[in-house]
């Protein structure tokens, strides 16, 4: 009798999850979502901010450490996850060192995929033990509300005072920042936005307002794991990280290397920098990031250049915002190949969409390695660039929090184009679903290719949630 009751409860819960975390998302139509005034949104922003492309992951980590070292009042960060490794350990050690100087540190992480486990499991206790550091989770796991499982924080934003802002697709950890990459390394991309004159209309200030919104939002909850009885463990972790940071600096570890005094002067001048983000709401969001991309792409006269880990166009995306591909413009996309992708489920969605993409005038180049690409970047007419956390998929369009900077200026666009060209040079063009005979795409793990190909036949079941 007890077993039957338990089985009935489990079965009922599974049915409840199926309806509220799956079927519920088949019903709403994004076409009914409020249409944002995109032109007004994108004309707001700064004309004085300077921008620096952070193409190398290790360099991007170094810049974060340098800005932490220069922090005077506040450090704010919002990240999808913190990955394990030496770089994440030194990153937290530098944060605590700044907090010891009186800098107020706020950390917002995704409530499910934050990854503060394993070798990072003692960090929350250390945060709880430090008076100047706070940690909150956006939309923690709630078994009573399965529809919230899809509402993920996917931003990657790092702010220091109202002076520096780093935004892009890169999480913290060795997978992104290691000097000597391991097998799971991914190439990503960030942008440093520099407000040298501390202007109040800076894009960095707008990014700060967004972090404030995330921090105070009802969906964001304080860390609950670290309790008073863990205070001693937290103090021990603080001491360990302080010693790690001290040793790294004494041994001139390159990751914590002090950059030249005028390092930020390398940042380029631009005509305009705007910060954009998806709204914070559950279920389907107004697809602001998708609208922004389409807004610029529809205006392109000569070229639209994309780099994305995968592309999964869906009917809902097309219904929400119409993408008009100017046939006179050159459309080029660089994405992962089947053997390089680190995300089989998402790539299966791309694989099932590839033929429809090739039926347009889009030229697709699939990256052959080494490692994989994770950067999300767009360049229109060699002038307007967009770099952030946004993937060309329905999850980034309708479900996740996402953010990016839109940069107007030829100098930055040229630099970004050159960086994307490097990945393109290690890629193979796909023609009508077939690869040239000399393509390396048929090499690599056979089981992985077979599994992803099989998944692509079933991906229609979950493509709208990818």
Residue pairs with C-beta under 8 A, 6 or more apart in sequence:
16 146
17 146
20 145
20 146
20 147
21 146
21 147
21 149
21 150
22 465
24 147
24 283
25 147
25 150
25 283
25 284
25 464
25 465
26 464
28 283
28 284
29 316
29 319
30 284
30 287
30 316
30 317
30 319
30 320
30 397
30 398
31 319
31 320
33 284
33 285
33 286
33 287
33 320
34 286
36 286
36 288
36 291
38 288
38 291
38 292
38 295
39 295
41 274
41 276
41 288
41 292
42 274
42 276
42 292
42 295
42 406
43 274
44 206
44 274
45 201
45 203
45 206
45 272
45 273
45 274
45 275
45 406
46 195
46 199
46 201
46 202
46 203
46 272
46 273
46 274
47 270
47 271
47 272
47 273
48 195
48 197
48 199
48 201
48 202
49 193
49 194
49 195
49 199
49 202
49 203
49 204
49 270
49 273
50 193
50 194
50 196
50 264
50 267
50 268
50 269
50 270
51 191
51 192
51 193
51 194
51 267
51 268
51 270
51 273
51 405
51 407
51 409
51 412
52 63
52 191
52 192
52 194
52 264
52 266
52 267
52 268
53 189
53 191
53 412
53 415
53 416
53 419
54 60
54 63
54 166
54 168
54 189
54 190
54 191
54 192
55 189
55 419
57 170
57 176
57 177
57 178
57 185
57 187
57 188
58 177
58 178
58 179
58 254
58 255
60 166
60 168
60 170
60 176
60 177
60 188
60 190
61 87
61 91
61 172
61 176
61 177
61 255
62 254
62 255
62 256
62 257
62 259
63 166
63 192
63 259
63 263
64 91
64 94
64 158
64 166
64 172
65 90
65 91
65 94
65 255
65 256
66 258
66 259
66 263
67 158
67 160
67 163
67 164
67 166
68 75
68 94
68 95
68 97
68 98
68 160
69 94
69 98
69 258
70 160
70 163
70 164
71 98
71 101
71 103
71 160
71 161
72 103
72 161
73 103
73 104
73 161
74 103
74 104
74 105
74 106
74 159
74 160
74 161
75 95
75 98
75 103
75 104
75 105
75 106
75 158
75 159
75 160
76 105
76 106
76 108
76 157
76 158
76 159
76 208
76 211
76 215
77 106
77 107
77 108
77 157
77 158
77 159
77 211
78 108
78 109
78 138
78 153
78 155
78 156
78 157
78 211
78 214
79 107
79 108
79 109
79 110
79 114
79 153
79 155
79 156
79 157
79 158
79 171
79 172
80 109
80 110
80 113
80 152
80 153
80 154
80 155
80 156
80 171
80 389
81 109
81 110
81 113
81 114
81 115
81 171
81 173
82 88
82 91
82 109
82 114
82 115
82 116
82 120
82 123
82 171
82 172
82 173
83 115
83 171
83 172
83 173
83 174
83 175
83 176
84 115
84 118
84 119
84 120
84 173
84 174
85 173
85 174
85 175
85 177
85 178
86 174
86 178
86 255
87 172
87 173
87 174
87 176
87 177
87 178
87 255
88 120
88 172
88 173
88 174
89 119
89 241
89 244
90 244
90 245
90 248
90 253
90 255
90 256
91 172
92 123
92 126
92 241
93 241
93 242
93 244
93 245
93 248
94 245
94 256
95 105
95 133
96 126
96 130
96 133
96 238
96 241
96 242
96 245
97 242
97 245
98 105
99 105
99 130
99 132
99 133
100 132
100 242
102 132
103 132
104 132
105 132
105 133
105 134
106 134
106 136
106 211
106 215
107 127
107 133
107 134
107 135
107 136
108 136
108 137
108 138
108 153
108 211
108 214
108 215
108 220
109 116
109 135
109 136
109 137
109 138
109 153
110 137
110 138
110 139
110 152
110 153
110 154
111 137
111 138
111 139
111 140
111 141
111 153
111 221
112 139
112 140
112 141
112 149
112 152
113 152
114 137
116 123
116 124
122 233
122 234
122 236
122 237
123 237
124 135
124 223
124 225
124 226
125 225
125 226
125 230
125 231
125 233
125 234
125 237
126 133
126 234
126 235
126 237
126 238
126 241
127 133
127 134
127 135
127 223
127 226
127 234
128 135
128 223
128 226
128 227
128 230
128 231
128 234
129 226
129 231
129 234
129 235
129 237
129 238
130 234
130 238
134 222
135 222
135 223
136 215
136 220
136 221
136 222
136 223
137 220
137 221
137 222
137 223
138 152
138 153
138 214
138 217
138 219
138 220
138 401
139 148
139 151
139 152
139 153
139 219
139 220
140 221
141 149
142 148
142 149
147 282
147 283
148 219
148 282
150 395
150 399
150 465
151 219
151 282
151 283
151 399
151 400
151 401
152 395
152 399
152 400
152 401
153 214
153 400
153 401
154 389
154 396
154 400
154 401
154 402
155 167
155 214
155 277
155 389
155 401
155 402
155 403
156 167
156 168
156 169
156 170
156 171
156 190
156 388
156 389
157 165
157 166
157 167
157 207
157 210
157 211
157 403
158 164
158 165
158 166
158 167
159 165
159 166
159 204
159 207
159 208
159 211
162 195
162 198
162 200
162 202
162 204
162 205
162 208
163 194
163 195
163 196
163 198
163 204
164 192
164 193
164 194
164 195
164 204
164 264
165 192
165 193
165 195
165 203
165 204
165 207
165 208
166 190
166 191
166 192
166 193
167 190
167 191
167 193
167 207
167 275
167 387
167 388
167 389
167 403
167 404
167 405
168 188
168 189
168 190
168 191
168 375
168 376
168 387
168 388
168 389
169 188
169 189
169 190
169 374
169 375
169 376
169 387
169 388
169 389
170 176
170 177
170 188
170 189
170 190
170 374
174 182
174 185
175 182
175 184
175 185
175 186
176 185
176 186
176 188
176 374
177 255
178 185
179 254
179 255
181 371
184 342
185 371
186 342
186 371
186 372
186 373
186 374
187 371
187 372
187 373
187 374
187 375
187 423
188 373
188 374
188 375
189 307
189 375
189 376
189 377
189 387
189 419
190 387
191 387
191 405
191 407
192 264
192 267
193 202
193 203
193 204
193 207
193 273
193 405
194 204
194 264
194 267
195 202
195 203
195 204
195 205
196 264
199 205
203 273
203 274
203 275
203 405
206 275
207 275
207 403
210 275
210 277
210 403
213 280
214 220
214 280
214 401
217 280
219 280
219 282
226 234
245 256
248 255
248 256
249 256
268 409
268 411
268 412
268 415
269 409
269 411
270 407
270 408
270 409
270 411
270 412
271 408
271 409
272 406
272 407
272 408
272 409
273 405
273 406
273 407
273 408
274 405
274 406
275 403
275 404
275 405
275 406
276 288
276 289
276 292
276 388
276 403
276 404
276 405
276 406
277 288
277 289
277 401
277 402
277 403
277 404
278 285
278 286
278 287
278 288
278 289
278 400
278 401
278 402
278 403
279 285
279 286
279 288
280 401
284 398
284 399
285 398
285 399
287 317
287 320
287 321
287 397
287 398
289 388
289 390
289 396
289 397
289 402
289 403
289 404
290 317
290 320
290 321
290 390
290 396
290 397
290 398
291 320
291 321
292 386
292 404
292 406
293 378
293 386
293 390
293 392
294 321
294 322
294 323
296 378
296 380
296 384
296 386
296 406
297 304
297 323
297 325
297 378
297 380
298 323
298 324
298 326
299 380
300 326
300 329
300 380
300 381
301 326
301 328
301 329
301 381
302 328
302 329
302 330
302 381
302 382
303 329
303 330
303 331
303 332
303 379
303 380
303 381
303 382
304 325
304 329
304 330
304 331
304 332
304 378
304 379
304 380
305 332
305 378
305 379
305 380
305 417
305 420
306 331
306 332
306 333
306 334
306 377
306 378
306 392
307 333
307 334
307 335
307 373
307 375
307 376
307 377
307 378
307 420
307 423
308 333
308 334
308 335
308 376
308 391
308 392
309 335
309 336
309 341
309 343
309 346
309 372
309 373
309 374
309 375
309 376
309 391
310 335
310 336
310 341
310 343
310 346
310 347
310 349
310 350
310 391
310 392
310 393
311 333
311 335
311 350
311 353
311 357
311 392
311 393
312 346
312 349
312 350
312 353
312 392
312 393
312 394
312 463
312 466
313 353
313 356
313 357
313 392
314 394
314 463
314 464
316 394
316 397
316 398
316 464
317 394
317 397
320 397
320 398
325 331
325 360
325 361
325 362
327 361
330 363
331 360
331 361
331 362
331 363
332 362
332 363
332 365
332 424
333 357
333 362
333 363
333 364
333 365
334 365
334 366
334 367
334 373
334 420
334 423
334 424
334 427
335 350
335 364
335 365
335 366
335 367
335 373
336 342
336 347
336 366
336 367
336 372
336 373
337 366
337 367
337 368
337 369
337 427
337 428
337 441
338 347
338 351
338 366
338 441
338 444
338 448
338 449
338 452
338 453
339 368
339 369
339 441
339 443
339 444
339 445
339 448
339 449
340 366
340 367
340 368
340 369
340 371
340 372
340 373
341 347
341 372
341 452
342 372
342 374
344 448
344 451
344 452
344 455
345 455
345 459
345 462
345 466
346 391
346 393
346 466
347 452
348 452
348 453
348 455
348 456
348 458
348 459
349 393
349 456
349 459
349 462
349 463
349 466
351 452
351 453
351 456
351 459
352 456
352 457
352 459
352 460
352 463
353 463
354 364
354 430
354 433
355 433
357 364
358 364
358 430
358 431
358 432
358 433
363 429
364 429
364 430
365 424
365 427
365 428
365 429
365 430
366 427
366 428
366 429
366 430
366 441
367 373
367 423
367 426
367 427
368 426
368 427
368 428
368 440
368 441
369 426
370 426
373 423
375 387
376 387
376 388
376 389
376 390
376 391
376 404
377 385
377 386
377 387
377 416
377 420
378 385
378 386
378 387
379 385
379 386
379 413
379 416
379 417
379 420
382 410
382 413
382 414
382 417
383 408
383 409
383 410
383 413
384 406
384 407
384 408
384 413
385 406
385 407
385 408
385 409
385 412
385 413
385 416
386 404
386 405
386 406
386 407
387 404
387 405
387 407
387 416
388 402
388 403
388 404
388 405
389 396
389 400
389 402
389 403
389 404
390 396
390 402
390 403
390 404
393 466
394 463
394 464
394 465
394 466
395 465
395 466
396 402
399 465
407 413
428 435
428 436
428 439
428 440
428 441
429 436
435 441
435 442
459 466
